Each structure stands twice: as structure tokens, then as C-alpha cells.
Amino acid sequence: MPLSGSHMFGSIDETRVTFVEKGVSGDRRDFLKKLLEYNGFEVIIQEDKKKAEEEPQLYTVAVTDMVFNPTIWVFERKLKTLDGHKVTQDYWNQKTQSTNPHYWNNGDKKKL
């Protein structure tokens, strides 16, 4: 689930939560849990129901902070990586380990 402007909230069991991502793999779940806990959030994980037994197990990742919005926190650069750098959109989406502050890549820039 990519970053979106929507603030998704609801409940897991009896706890009110802000949903971070739904339908994620175990690897993505672990990445988000570690990152969010490092940044001081209480993370709640819920196993999604499988439609068929042979399907892979997916998870919903949520935090108990009702005002947390992943999009805002990433683009305002409020989240930190485990080594202290600021989280970028590509880092959040696990496209790169780089924390270069640019949100886009224009390719090689040629000198005029």
C-alpha cells in the first residue's frame, strides 16, 4: 500500500489505531514494525484472514497514535532510520537504503 494522503483509522480488537499499511508481507511487516518502534510508536500487528489456505499470510500494521499519518511523517521528514538518517519516500517503500534527501531522480545532470 503506497503512501496516500488518507488518514486511515479504526480498531484492532479493542484498541483504536491508525492503520499504517494493510495486506503486507512478513518482511514488510518486520521492516515497518522495527522502523516505527524505533521512532517511538506502539505498533500493533494483525494477521489478515486468508481466502484460501495456499495463499501467503498477509498482515495489517497499525500504531496506537491516532494522529499519526505516514504520508505526513515521511514527507515532513519526521521519521528516522535505525542509523539516525531521515526517512525518504523511497526508503519507506523499501526501494533503496539510501536516505538522499531528494524525492525524485532526474538522472545524470549534464553541465551546460
N, C-alpha and C positions, 0 to 999 in steps of 0.2 A: 504494500500500500504506500504509494508515494506521498510526500508532504502535500498537504492541501490546506486551504485557509479555514476549513471547517473545524470547529471545536466539538469533538465527539465525546459525549459523556453518558454514563448510565450506571449500572450496578453489576458487580460480580459478587455472587452470594448476597450478603447483607451490607457490603461495602460500596459506597458511592465512589466512582472512579472516573478519570479521564482516560479514554482509550487512546493508546499511542499507535498501535497497529493491530490489525486483525488478520487472521489467516497466514501467519508467518511460520517458517520452518524452525526446527530446533536450533540451527546455527544462528539464525536471525534473532530468535528469542534470547539466546545466550548473549549475543552482542548487545542488544538493547538493554537487557537486564543489567549487565556489567556497567555499561555507559551511564545509564540513568541512576543506578545506585551510587556510582562514583560522584555524581552530581547532586547527591543528597535526596533523591526521591525514593519513596517507598514503592516498590514495584510489586504488582500482583499479576500472576500468570494463570491463565485458564486454558485447559485443553479444549479445542473445538471438537464438536461431535463429528464423527466420520459418517459419510453417506454409505460407504462400503468398507468392509474390513480390509481390503487390499490397498486402500488409499493411504498415503503417508499422513502421519499425525501433524496437525497444524495447531497453532496456539494464538491466543489473544494476549497482548501485552498492554497493561494499564498501569497508571500511577494513582495514588490517593490524593494528589494535589489537584483540586478541582479547577484551578485557574491555569494549569499547565497546558500550553498549546505547542506541540512540537515544531510547527512551522515558524512561529514567532521566536521560539528559543533558538532555533538553528539560524535563521536569517538575522536576528539581532546578536548572534554570536555569544549567547549566554552559556552554552554548554562547553565543557572542557573534555578533551580526550584524557585517557588514563595517564598520558605523559605530560599533561598540562597545556597542550595547544588548544586553540579554539576549534570547535566542530564546524565543518563546512557542509554544504548540501551533499557533495559527493562522498564525503566521509560518512555522513549519516546513512546514505544509501549504499554504503559499502562498495562503492565503485573504485575507491582509492584509499590508501593510507595517508596520502598527502594532505596537509592542512593548509595548503597555499590559500591565501585569502580571496582569490578570485572565484566568482561563481560561474564563470564561463571560460572557454578556451578558444581563442581566436586563431590558434595555430601559430606557426612561426611568423613573427613580425619582421618584415623586411625594412631595412633602412631606406629612406627615400633620398 
